[in-house]
Amino acid sequence: MKKKYVGFGLGAIQTGLFLVEAQKSGNFSTSVLIEVDRGLVAALRKAEGKLWVNIAHAASVERFQLQDLTVLHPEEDREAVIKALCEADEIGTAIPSVDLYDKGGSSSIAELLAEMCKRQNRAIKPLLIYTAENNNHAAEILEAAVLSRNVNIEALQILNTVVGKMSGLVDSVYQPLGQKLEASFMGSPRAYLVEAFNQILISKINLSDVTSAFPTFSEKEDLLPFEEVKLYGHNACHAWLAYRGLEKGYQNMAQVGEDSSLMQEARTVLLQECGPALRHRYQNNSDPIFSETGFTAYADDLLPRMVNPFLADALDRVGRDPQRKLARGDRLIGAAALATEAGIKPEGLLNGIRSALDYHRKVLELGQEGQINKAQNYADHLKSLWSDTTLLDAEKQILAWI
């Protein structure tokens, strides 16, 4: 029997991952979308539940049309939303932040799920919920919010995910390498553009006799090591390439990909700094990615994907919010600290951090024409971005190096 899927949010991950994979798998009979933007709800209804997604492969763009989508507004269609949730076999949340789980009063995700639990005994019908908010503890945060409403979630499991799929919304007139994109729906100025990669990692499913209906999802007993591979491998290198590319005057990742010396430097950062740092931390993990050979294969697959000319991701988009991306424990600083703890001086990562600091100053219009003010060194400026000044030894060493 085919399953029923319900998704929260109309972003690129919901559409380009969950909905596309649900329809391509043939394992779901219906897909219901819950969206807070009334304009998008009205537009999708006018489009009769049809939505275009552009999928960037290595040599071309595939245009895929999602069909028969039912779209509901959590406030205006609250009863229909709860009915859909009660009937769902699998649910995916893909909203901007975990902070929004409990926002919106009676129409919040947490409240709607709690109401679903009250109306339908979750000890009878099992349910999987995937959280895709780019937070290592998203599942735990959502579970706590639902449980705070004193409901039974015995047969419900909320899962974390590692989504290494690059995606976004772009202007519909954009044509990467002459490939015309399909607007999300007729009259929309925006188009969904996602990469073809779809190998998603999820937490181990503990419900008896329950498996995911998404064939491209793989379970991991302990997801944290793989979340850190994404953060300190994929995300760190992606940001590194963006900031180094911005420093060179490039506009998008495709241009970065044409700079062979920069790409070789990025490969060195991955293989000589990020990889050994992660292997040191997870030296007892037997997964192939924590071997030198396995991580090399991972890097060799990842780098071309990052600079796929059919994605041509804008560098200012990848590099936006540098203050967050220079936060303690985040992609660049976290990777550099991990390498330092492993006894590696992360020269390449440090260069990326310096480039990010230069960009940060330009964004804030600090110094002379955005350049480093010699009266304030990199270390002082970086420390000024951190609210907590209780530093780890590795962080103190990073400040000393830069």
Phi, psi and omega per residue, in radians:
M1 nan 2.341 -3.141
K2 -1.277 2.688 -3.062
K3 -1.730 2.969 3.110
K4 -2.009 2.337 -3.098
Y5 -2.015 2.444 3.049
V6 -2.247 2.293 3.131
G7 -2.130 2.485 3.039
F8 -1.773 2.191 3.070
G9 1.739 2.607 -3.111
L10 -2.073 0.560 3.116
G11 -1.435 -3.070 -3.042
A12 -1.201 -0.575 3.123
I13 -1.251 -0.711 3.111
Q14 -1.086 -0.857 -3.074
T15 -1.313 -0.852 -3.005
G16 -1.418 -0.228 3.097
L17 -2.003 -1.261 -3.015
F18 -1.062 -0.903 -3.064
L19 -1.241 -0.711 3.106
V20 -1.088 -0.844 -3.114
E21 -1.175 -0.597 3.097
A22 -1.081 -0.798 -3.115
Q23 -1.290 -0.683 -3.135
K24 -1.170 -0.541 -3.097
S25 -1.205 -0.531 -3.065
G26 1.310 0.168 -3.072
N27 -1.626 -0.078 -3.096
F28 -2.101 2.396 3.126
S29 -1.514 -0.551 -3.113
T30 -2.458 2.675 3.032
S31 -2.307 2.150 3.131
V32 -1.995 2.348 -3.099
L33 -2.028 2.284 3.126
I34 -1.943 2.066 -3.017
E35 -2.347 2.369 -3.082
V36 -1.450 -0.348 -3.109
D37 -1.402 1.904 -3.083
R38 -1.076 -0.612 3.125
G39 -1.102 -0.726 3.113
L40 -1.193 -0.668 3.094
V41 -1.046 -0.827 -3.132
A42 -1.114 -0.730 -3.107
A43 -1.147 -0.717 -3.126
L44 -1.226 -0.591 3.063
R45 -1.166 -0.680 3.110
K46 -1.117 -0.567 3.120
A47 -1.434 0.152 3.090
E48 1.017 0.677 3.060
G49 1.260 0.385 3.126
K50 -1.912 2.382 -3.050
L51 -2.546 2.300 -3.129
W52 -1.623 2.447 3.013
V53 -2.247 2.316 3.109
N54 -1.716 2.169 -3.064
I55 -1.965 2.014 -3.083
A56 -1.467 1.949 3.000
H57 -1.637 -3.112 -3.093
A58 -1.191 -0.477 -3.032
A59 -2.156 -0.030 -3.113
S60 -2.957 3.040 3.073
V61 -1.926 2.160 3.056
E62 -1.586 2.301 3.088
R63 -1.804 2.011 -3.038
F64 -2.047 2.255 -3.130
Q65 -1.786 2.055 2.978
L66 -1.293 2.436 -3.084
Q67 -2.314 2.774 3.046
D68 1.034 0.602 3.080
L69 -1.389 2.357 2.985
T70 -1.754 2.152 -3.101
V71 -1.998 2.319 -3.077
L72 -2.257 2.590 3.051
H73 -1.702 2.286 -3.011
P74 -1.116 -0.389 3.134
E75 -1.691 -0.913 -3.082
E76 -1.209 -0.530 -3.095
D77 -2.022 0.624 -2.967
R78 -0.980 -0.776 -3.120
E79 -1.120 -0.703 3.112
A80 -1.173 -0.612 3.105
V81 -1.108 -0.843 -3.113
I82 -1.120 -0.674 3.088
K83 -1.069 -0.764 3.137
A84 -1.113 -0.693 3.122
L85 -1.143 -0.693 3.121
C86 -1.115 -0.554 -3.116
E87 -1.533 -0.210 -3.036
A88 -1.214 2.564 2.992
D89 -1.761 -0.563 3.125
E90 -2.479 2.483 -3.094
I91 -2.290 2.505 3.075
G92 -2.246 2.250 3.046
T93 -1.821 2.267 3.135
A94 -2.550 1.250 -3.102
I95 -1.949 2.974 -3.021
P96 -1.030 -0.561 -3.044
S97 -2.749 2.620 3.043
V98 -1.119 -0.349 3.122
D99 -1.097 -0.330 -3.087
L100 -1.587 -0.076 3.131
Y101 -0.977 -0.679 -3.023
D102 -1.923 0.346 3.119
K103 -1.819 2.485 3.113
G104 1.950 0.195 3.071
G105 1.061 -2.274 -3.083
S106 -1.208 -0.193 -3.138
S107 -1.811 0.157 3.122
S108 -1.241 2.776 3.125
I109 -1.035 -0.795 -3.124
A110 -1.065 -0.752 -3.119
E111 -1.185 -0.719 3.132
L112 -1.130 -0.728 3.114
L113 -1.168 -0.669 3.104
A114 -1.112 -0.742 3.113
E115 -1.109 -0.680 3.062
M116 -1.013 -0.787 -3.129
C117 -1.106 -0.635 -3.138
K118 -1.185 -0.661 -3.053
R119 -1.446 -0.494 -3.123
Q120 -2.222 2.165 -3.084
N121 -1.139 1.915 -3.088
R122 -1.262 -0.085 3.037
A123 -1.372 -0.196 -3.104
I124 -1.710 -0.888 -3.070
K125 -1.945 2.084 -3.131
P126 -1.256 2.673 -3.106
L127 -2.589 2.341 3.043
L128 -1.846 2.357 3.069
I129 -2.177 2.098 3.101
Y130 -1.679 2.273 3.071
T131 -1.845 2.228 -3.064
A132 -2.265 0.875 -3.107
E133 -1.763 0.327 3.091
N134 0.984 0.794 3.093
N135 -2.403 2.226 -3.053
N136 -1.097 -0.301 -3.100
H137 -2.146 0.477 -3.110
A138 -1.017 -0.778 -3.105
A139 -1.078 -0.755 -3.139
E140 -1.149 -0.645 3.136
I141 -1.160 -0.780 3.139
L142 -1.178 -0.724 3.127
E143 -1.049 -0.767 3.134
A144 -1.081 -0.693 -3.136
A145 -1.139 -0.679 3.125
V146 -1.240 -0.793 -3.116
L147 -1.124 -0.455 3.130
S148 -1.110 -0.222 3.139
R149 -1.709 0.245 3.034
N150 0.982 0.994 3.118
V151 -2.137 2.832 3.126
N152 -1.576 2.149 3.089
I153 -2.130 0.583 -3.035
E154 -0.963 -0.762 -3.086
A155 -1.811 0.403 3.126
L156 -2.048 2.308 3.068
Q157 -2.197 2.210 3.099
I158 -1.739 2.188 -2.986
L159 -1.960 2.466 2.944
N160 -1.401 2.793 3.119
T161 -2.367 2.703 2.938
V162 -2.045 1.832 -3.066
V163 -1.820 1.697 3.128
G164 -1.617 0.550 -3.075
K165 -1.766 2.110 3.128
M166 -1.428 2.350 -3.015
S167 -2.781 2.863 3.092
G168 3.139 3.056 3.019
L169 -1.841 2.269 -3.131
V170 -2.214 2.941 3.046
D171 -1.091 2.341 -3.075
S172 -1.165 -0.308 3.126
V173 -1.432 -0.161 -3.131
Y174 -1.152 2.341 -3.136
Q175 -2.274 1.566 3.124
P176 -1.134 2.134 -3.120
L177 0.894 0.641 3.091
G178 1.361 0.073 3.141
Q179 -1.490 1.943 -3.125
K180 -1.182 2.337 3.086
L181 -1.652 2.606 3.034
E182 -1.551 2.232 3.034
A183 -1.075 2.662 -3.068
S184 -0.967 -0.673 2.998
F185 -2.717 2.911 -3.051
M186 -0.941 2.191 3.100
G187 1.556 -0.113 -3.132
S188 -1.354 2.400 3.087
P189 -1.417 -0.048 -3.038
R190 -2.075 2.683 3.105
A191 -2.329 2.464 3.029
Y192 -1.422 2.222 3.108
L193 -2.277 2.009 -3.082
V194 -2.285 2.707 3.067
E195 -1.405 2.817 -3.077
A196 -1.266 -0.406 -3.112
F197 -0.907 2.305 -3.089
N198 -2.514 0.358 -3.138
Q199 -1.508 1.688 -3.013
I200 -1.824 2.393 3.112
L201 -1.715 2.472 3.134
I202 -2.346 2.825 3.057
S203 -1.069 2.742 3.089
K204 -1.112 2.271 3.109
I205 -1.401 2.176 -3.070
N206 -1.865 -0.043 3.120
L207 -1.313 2.395 -3.082
S208 -1.131 2.295 3.066
D209 1.031 0.510 3.129
V210 -2.047 2.276 3.051
T211 -2.252 2.744 3.108
S212 -1.256 2.449 3.085
A213 -1.517 0.008 3.078
F214 -1.638 1.880 -3.040
P215 -1.176 -0.320 -3.131
T216 -1.608 0.067 3.113
F217 -1.642 2.354 3.138
S218 -2.121 2.349 -3.120
E219 -1.482 2.547 3.034
K220 -2.268 2.324 -3.128
E221 -1.008 -0.767 3.085
D222 -2.208 1.933 -3.033
L223 -1.430 -0.381 -3.026
L224 -0.963 -0.802 3.135
P225 -0.986 -0.628 -3.101
F226 -1.377 -0.518 3.007
E227 -1.115 -0.659 -3.140
E228 -1.313 -0.525 3.015
V229 -1.075 -0.742 3.117
K230 -1.159 -0.775 -3.080
L231 -1.215 -0.823 -3.030
Y232 -1.697 -0.006 3.039
G233 -1.997 -1.328 -3.105
H234 -1.036 -1.039 -3.059
N235 -1.117 -0.681 3.141
A236 -1.105 -0.807 -3.119
C237 -1.202 -0.648 3.115
H238 -1.067 -0.836 3.103
A239 -1.140 -0.723 3.132
W240 -0.991 -0.850 3.133
L241 -1.082 -0.678 -3.135
A242 -1.121 -0.868 -3.085
Y243 -1.195 -0.662 3.102
R244 -1.198 -0.638 3.100
G245 -1.185 -0.716 3.085
L246 -1.061 -0.670 3.131
E247 -1.097 -0.540 -3.135
K248 -1.573 -0.009 3.087
G249 1.552 0.183 3.110
Y250 -1.339 2.793 -3.116
Q251 -1.916 -0.490 -3.120
N252 -2.493 2.957 -3.047
M253 -1.195 -0.471 3.110
A254 -1.115 -0.668 3.089
Q255 -1.151 -0.672 3.072
V256 -1.036 -0.714 -3.117
G257 -1.099 -0.398 3.125
E258 -1.460 -0.150 3.122
D259 -1.624 1.661 -3.025
S260 -1.094 -0.617 -3.128
S261 -1.203 -0.667 3.123
L262 -1.207 -0.684 3.118
M263 -1.157 -0.645 3.092
Q264 -1.163 -0.654 3.106
E265 -1.130 -0.696 3.114
A266 -1.112 -0.708 3.115
R267 -1.104 -0.686 3.099
T268 -1.107 -0.734 3.102
V269 -1.033 -0.781 -3.135
L270 -1.149 -0.823 -2.981
L271 -1.475 -0.457 -3.081
Q272 -1.877 -0.193 -3.137
E273 -2.153 -1.066 -3.092
C274 -1.132 -0.868 -3.100
G275 -1.033 -0.950 3.123
P276 -1.055 -0.607 3.111
A277 -1.110 -0.773 3.139
L278 -1.215 -0.661 3.108
R279 -1.141 -0.620 3.114
H280 -1.132 -0.763 -3.130
R281 -1.187 -0.678 -3.053
Y282 -1.999 0.794 -3.082
Q283 -1.135 -0.334 3.130
N284 -1.689 0.057 3.126
N285 -1.545 2.200 -3.040
S286 -1.521 -0.029 -3.140
D287 -1.076 2.461 -3.092
P288 -0.960 -0.517 -3.090
I289 -1.145 -0.334 3.130
F290 -1.677 0.369 2.970
S291 -1.941 2.781 3.138
E292 -1.071 -0.754 3.131
T293 -1.132 -0.770 -3.119
G294 -1.140 -0.724 -3.133
F295 -1.236 -0.574 3.076
T296 -1.098 -0.746 3.097
A297 -1.100 -0.698 3.099
Y298 -1.066 -0.817 -3.128
A299 -1.131 -0.716 -3.106
D300 -1.196 -0.452 3.044
D301 -1.415 -0.676 -3.025
L302 -1.233 -0.794 -3.015
L303 -1.030 -0.846 3.097
P304 -1.088 -0.577 3.112
R305 -1.122 -0.690 -3.110
M306 -1.083 -0.553 -3.053
V307 -1.946 0.413 3.096
N308 -0.914 2.076 -3.095
P309 -1.127 -0.306 3.123
F310 -1.505 -0.129 2.952
L311 -1.686 -0.807 3.109
A312 0.765 0.890 -3.086
D313 -1.043 2.277 -3.128
A314 -1.173 2.320 -3.089
L315 -1.153 -0.622 3.133
D316 -1.196 -0.399 3.032
R317 -1.317 -0.789 -3.138
V318 -1.127 -0.638 -3.076
G319 -1.602 0.043 -3.090
R320 -1.124 2.749 -3.127
D321 1.029 0.903 -3.115
P322 -1.096 -0.450 3.123
Q323 -1.111 -0.709 3.094
R324 -1.215 -0.691 -3.079
K325 -1.315 -0.185 3.021
L326 -1.827 0.242 3.125
A327 -1.201 2.705 3.078
R328 -1.063 2.291 3.120
G329 1.454 -0.141 3.117
D330 -1.435 -3.013 -2.897
R331 -0.896 -0.953 -3.059
L332 -1.367 -0.919 -3.133
I333 -1.150 -0.729 -3.134
G334 -1.098 -0.748 3.119
A335 -1.141 -0.727 3.132
A336 -1.135 -0.681 3.123
A337 -1.168 -0.702 3.122
L338 -1.093 -0.732 3.107
A339 -1.127 -0.744 3.137
T340 -1.054 -0.751 3.112
E341 -1.097 -0.451 3.129
A342 -1.533 0.081 3.123
G343 1.473 0.333 -3.127
I344 -1.913 2.276 2.986
K345 -1.467 1.957 -2.996
P346 -1.437 1.228 -3.055
E347 -0.977 -0.783 -3.121
G348 -1.148 -0.793 3.111
L349 -1.085 -0.665 3.104
L350 -1.080 -0.682 3.078
N351 -1.086 -0.691 3.100
G352 -1.151 -0.662 3.103
I353 -1.129 -0.720 3.103
R354 -1.102 -0.734 3.103
S355 -1.099 -0.694 3.118
A356 -1.141 -0.675 3.111
L357 -1.151 -0.699 3.063
D358 -1.039 -0.797 -3.136
Y359 -1.124 -0.697 3.123
H360 -1.044 -0.723 3.128
R361 -1.148 -0.665 3.125
K362 -1.147 -0.724 3.116
V363 -1.049 -0.712 -3.108
L364 -1.550 0.013 -3.138
E365 0.954 0.827 3.107
L366 -1.719 2.771 3.082
G367 1.229 -2.893 -3.140
Q368 -1.602 1.925 -3.116
E369 0.939 0.617 3.074
G370 1.401 0.015 -3.140
Q371 -1.459 2.871 -3.128
I372 -1.090 2.237 3.057
N373 -1.395 2.033 -3.034
K374 -1.082 -0.321 3.131
A375 -1.328 -0.295 3.115
Q376 -2.241 1.987 -3.062
N377 -1.394 3.032 -3.112
Y378 -0.992 -0.749 -3.076
A379 -1.073 -0.768 3.131
D380 -1.106 -0.729 -3.118
H381 -1.169 -0.733 3.126
L382 -1.107 -0.777 -3.136
K383 -1.084 -0.554 3.137
S384 -1.172 -0.350 3.127
L385 -1.437 -0.243 -3.079
W386 -1.738 2.146 -3.129
S387 -1.282 -0.553 -3.140
D388 -1.680 2.061 -3.078
T389 -1.734 0.156 3.045
T390 -1.431 1.735 -2.937
L391 -1.658 2.520 2.969
L392 -1.297 2.793 3.137
D393 -1.019 -0.708 -3.138
A394 -1.109 -0.670 3.128
E395 -1.201 -0.661 3.069
K396 -1.071 -0.676 3.132
Q397 -1.176 -0.694 3.100
I398 -1.063 -0.785 3.109
L399 -1.053 -0.664 -3.139
A400 -1.188 -0.664 -3.101
W401 -1.234 -0.627 -3.047
I402 -1.576 nan nan
